[in-house]
């Protein structure tokens, strides 16, 4: 009985390992110009956006199935049409800047026919209106303007 259990465990583990090595990753077909964008210090309540540019480096048109954010404060949008081989497109990342503090948010870009999405990130620090005014005044004083 122990031998049978061991045999079945080895077979199951081998199948799992083989299945994992066969998985296709979206970064095989789309390559981003940058994987992370730092907004720096931004004012609370003032939404910001950034365009992550990518290129289809695959042999066939790439279809972006979706782009999902790690939280509701980040709103990605993506091309609805296939991206042809060698062509560039963008994923637009919006951030609502509602709460003060440092942030790092992920956006997962899923390509049709690929098992694993590509993750791009946005980072920065949201400052209250008062702190942002002080920050801006400090920048002006340093530059002498």
Secondary structure, 3 states (H helix, E strand, C coil): CHHHHHHHHHHHHHHHHHHHHCCCEHHHCEEECCCEEEEEEEECCCCEEEEEEEEECCCCCECEEEEEECCCCEEEECCCCCECCCCEEEEEEEECCCCCEEEEEEEEEEECCCCECEEEEEEEEEECHHHHHHHHHHHHHHHCC
